[in-house]
Amino acid sequence: MSPTRTRAERDALTVEITFALVTAAFAGAVGFLVTGSAVIWAPMPRSWAGPWLTASGGAGAVLFVVRVVRVLRRWPGPAGGRPAGRDIVWFQPSQPGHTNPDS
């Protein structure tokens, strides 16, 4: 983590990561339950139940990863999405007390 981040920026990042993980866990669980419920409700041979639940777990895992990536990629990051140091004035007068003639 960058030492220049403020406490508020670190807290915002923590909240965003927590939000991403919680919503991703929910999306993965729903994906698993929706696809895995076929084992309970659909008439299928017993030999298909294991592979079907494995595939359902894979679908839930994919949904989890997709949700985490989508949430964290849309987060604007520090300073509202601006790169660090964007607010720095790049021109400084060569001597104290002197101003830029164009100002």
Helices and strands as residue ranges (DSSP letters): H 7-41, G 46-48, H 49-74, G 78-81
